[in-house]
């Protein structure tokens, strides 16, 4: 897996950034929020997730590891591939998605293009316990903060 790419931003497209890494231009698919923070000619570091398919290797880039982690958890649900996971992150920040799952907010999920009412219900059922609590949430009873599930 390619954990991150770091280098000068060579070009920006509607959903892709080209980052020059060691003389090679790496096309990295990014959500609009991440692309908005990049500028051509400036250095950038993007956390990445490499999606391997039979006919392609696609690199997805994120502003931070939290966004990448949520992207990967979303793909564990049936019917959710990298494009839909990225669309979810384009509409909602990672913590907003966690909050939507914690409160079973169907409406927040159906705001994502490609997710209908039944799809939102299925996602809530499959991911509610896997996606984790919102970062801004209060500590669980017992006083001690709960460790992140991925550690």
C-alpha positions as CSV (number, residue, x, y, z in Angstrom):
1,X,0.0,0.0,0.0
2,X,1.1,3.5,-0.7
3,X,0.5,5.3,2.6
4,X,1.0,8.9,1.4
5,X,2.5,10.9,-1.4
6,X,4.5,14.1,-0.9
7,X,5.7,16.5,-3.6
8,X,4.9,19.4,-5.8
9,X,1.4,19.7,-7.2
10,X,1.9,19.7,-11.0
11,X,-1.8,19.9,-12.1
12,X,-5.3,20.0,-10.7
13,X,-8.5,18.6,-12.4
14,X,-12.1,18.4,-11.4
15,X,-11.5,15.3,-9.3
16,X,-7.7,14.7,-9.6
17,X,-4.5,16.2,-8.5
18,X,-1.2,15.3,-10.2
19,X,1.6,15.2,-7.6
20,X,5.2,15.1,-8.8
21,X,7.0,12.5,-6.7
22,X,10.6,11.6,-7.5
23,X,10.2,12.8,-11.1
24,X,7.0,10.8,-11.6
25,X,3.6,12.5,-11.9
26,X,1.1,10.5,-9.7
27,X,-2.6,11.0,-10.5
28,X,-4.5,11.1,-7.2
29,X,-8.3,11.1,-7.1
30,X,-9.5,13.5,-4.3
31,X,-12.7,14.8,-2.9
32,X,-13.5,18.5,-3.7
33,X,-12.7,19.6,-0.1
34,X,-9.1,18.2,-0.5
35,X,-8.6,19.6,-3.9
36,X,-9.7,23.1,-2.7
37,X,-6.7,23.1,-0.3
38,X,-4.2,22.3,-3.0
39,X,-2.4,24.9,-5.3
40,X,-0.4,24.2,-8.4
41,X,3.3,24.7,-7.8
42,X,3.1,24.2,-4.0
43,X,4.2,21.2,-2.1
44,X,1.6,18.9,-0.6
45,X,1.3,15.7,1.3
46,X,-1.7,13.5,0.9
47,X,-2.7,10.4,2.8
48,X,-3.6,7.8,0.2
49,X,-5.5,4.6,-0.3
50,X,-4.5,2.4,-3.3
51,X,-7.5,0.5,-4.8
52,X,-6.5,-2.5,-6.9
53,X,-8.9,-3.8,-9.5
54,X,-8.4,-6.4,-12.2
55,X,-7.9,-3.6,-14.8
56,X,-6.6,-0.7,-12.8
57,X,-4.6,0.7,-9.9
58,X,-6.3,3.8,-8.6
59,X,-4.8,6.1,-6.0
60,X,-7.2,8.1,-3.8
61,X,-5.9,11.0,-1.8
62,X,-7.0,12.6,1.4
63,X,-6.2,15.7,3.5
64,X,-5.5,13.6,6.6
65,X,-5.4,10.0,7.9
66,X,-8.9,10.4,9.5
67,X,-10.5,11.0,6.1
68,X,-8.6,8.0,4.6
69,X,-9.7,5.7,7.5
70,X,-13.3,6.7,7.1
71,X,-13.0,6.1,3.3
72,X,-11.7,2.6,3.9
73,X,-14.3,1.7,6.5
74,X,-17.1,2.9,4.2
75,X,-15.9,0.5,1.5
76,X,-16.4,-2.5,3.9
77,X,-20.2,-2.2,3.4
78,X,-21.8,-4.1,0.6
79,X,-22.4,-2.1,-2.5
80,X,-20.0,0.7,-1.5
81,X,-17.0,1.1,-3.8
82,X,-14.3,3.8,-3.8
83,X,-16.4,6.2,-5.9
84,X,-19.4,6.1,-3.6
85,X,-17.2,6.3,-0.5
86,X,-15.5,9.4,-2.0
87,X,-18.9,10.9,-2.9
88,X,-19.9,10.5,0.8
89,X,-16.8,12.3,1.9
90,X,-17.4,15.0,-0.7
91,X,-20.8,15.7,0.9
92,X,-19.9,15.2,4.6
93,X,-16.7,15.6,6.6
94,X,-15.6,12.4,8.4
95,X,-16.9,13.5,11.8
96,X,-20.3,14.5,10.2
97,X,-20.5,11.0,8.8
98,X,-19.8,9.5,12.2
99,X,-22.4,11.7,13.7
100,X,-24.9,10.6,11.0
101,X,-24.3,6.9,11.7
102,X,-24.4,7.5,15.5
103,X,-27.7,9.2,15.3
104,X,-29.1,7.0,12.5
105,X,-29.6,10.1,10.3
106,X,-31.0,8.6,7.1
107,X,-31.6,12.0,5.7
108,X,-27.9,12.9,5.9
109,X,-26.9,9.7,4.0
110,X,-29.6,10.2,1.3
111,X,-28.1,13.7,0.6
112,X,-25.2,11.8,-1.1
113,X,-25.8,11.2,-4.8
114,X,-26.3,7.5,-5.4
115,X,-27.8,6.7,-2.0
116,X,-31.5,6.2,-1.7
117,X,-33.7,5.5,1.3
118,X,-33.1,1.7,1.3
119,X,-29.4,2.1,0.7
120,X,-29.1,4.5,3.6
121,X,-31.0,2.0,5.9
122,X,-28.6,-0.8,4.8
123,X,-25.5,1.4,5.4
124,X,-26.7,2.4,8.8
125,X,-27.3,-1.3,9.7
126,X,-23.9,-2.4,8.3
127,X,-21.6,0.5,9.4
128,X,-23.1,1.9,12.6
129,X,-20.8,-0.1,14.9
130,X,-17.7,0.0,12.6
131,X,-17.4,3.7,11.8
132,X,-16.8,4.8,15.4
133,X,-18.1,7.7,17.5
134,X,-17.7,11.4,16.4
135,X,-14.4,12.8,17.5
136,X,-16.2,15.7,19.3
137,X,-18.4,13.3,21.3
138,X,-18.3,13.1,25.0
139,X,-16.3,10.4,26.7
140,X,-18.2,7.2,27.5
141,X,-19.5,6.5,31.0
142,X,-16.6,5.5,33.3
143,X,-14.7,8.7,32.6
144,X,-11.8,7.3,30.5
145,X,-11.8,8.1,26.8
146,X,-12.3,5.2,24.5
147,X,-9.3,4.3,22.3
148,X,-9.9,4.4,18.5
149,X,-10.9,1.0,17.2
150,X,-8.1,0.9,14.6
151,X,-5.3,1.1,17.1
